[in-house]
């Protein structure tokens, strides 16, 4: 991580990743750490970002990642 970046590496800008990809990486890290509340907030941020995209700009992979994220979080909260 560059020294000037004071935020977690998963949220640092990268020329190879988009904001939804970075949010999903941070979401998965939070899930792995058992931080379900943080994971939920990150998923909400991703959903808000995707809803604000102009019509036709929502990538199918971003939609699929959002649905998968909701399913993963639901299974973690339910203890399964």
Secondary structure, 3 states (H helix, E strand, C coil): CCCCCCCCHHHCCCCCCCHHHHHHHHHHHHHHCCCHHHHHHHHHHHHHHHHCCCCCCCCHHHHHHHHHHHHHHHHHHCCC
